[in-house]
Amino acid sequence: MFNPSRVTLPRLLTAAVLAVICLAAPATLASASAVATTSGSARPKPTIVLVHGAWADASSWAKVTGRLQQDGYTVLAPPNPLRGLGSDAAYLAAFIQQRTTGPVVLVGHSYGGAVITNAALADPDVRALVYIDAFVPDQGETILGLQGGGADPNALFDAVQYPGAPTGDVDLYLKLAVFPQVFAGDLPAATAANLAAAQRPITLSALLEPSGIPAWKSLPSWYLLGTEDHAIAPSLQRFMAQRAGSHLVKVRASHASPLSRPDTVEGLIVAAARSTN
């Protein structure tokens, strides 16, 4: 039974101190836990920037984008102007400098590979390059030079004059009849026809412009080679990937592997992203 006569000042002080300790303990433990969590957490995931190539647009990355977002990555898929290699690379460099913070992984498909090769060194936050059925030029090389001769351009392209074009320059579209076989051989016919109808042209001058200092000489790179690609010969892809020292993965896919094999494309990009941590 409680006896007021037995409560002394020292006992009251002891009880008060214990009460304060009991009240403070949860907050102290929570604070310590938060510090431990923060200090033990991994570095932030890099932003993934997806760069499309000629005769395509950013929607060609849609299936890959969704998968990467589910993996917790911030993904950006800017429009590639397709006006000139130097100006396209400058546009991409400005884009990543102004729209990203922290580490960046640049991913280029087809002609987009040449663009990331020329843009990456402009931003020190770019940590890795990923090439998807892409051109990986060395300094001084051109896209048409890498492709070599042999194909009849009149059988492949529709040339369209555009306002303000330098003398001799034109916009190039893949002919509707050849687009499915060249670009999208493993996609449903209706899908390939829709892509052909909505294709964005590239200038002839962009394909003839010499490439600058290649970022792959100083940055790690990964390469996905489509063994059924009829736009860039698999043998050329293998040569460029090996020359760049890329981690090479092969997949049975057409040139449109971001649409036909998005799981494999995603896996390669994630492997590159994880290397930045």
Summary of the structure (lengths in Angstrom):
residues: 277
radius of gyration: 27.5
end to end distance: 63.8
largest distance: 109.9
contacts: 882
relative contact order: 0.15
helix: 48%
strand: 15%
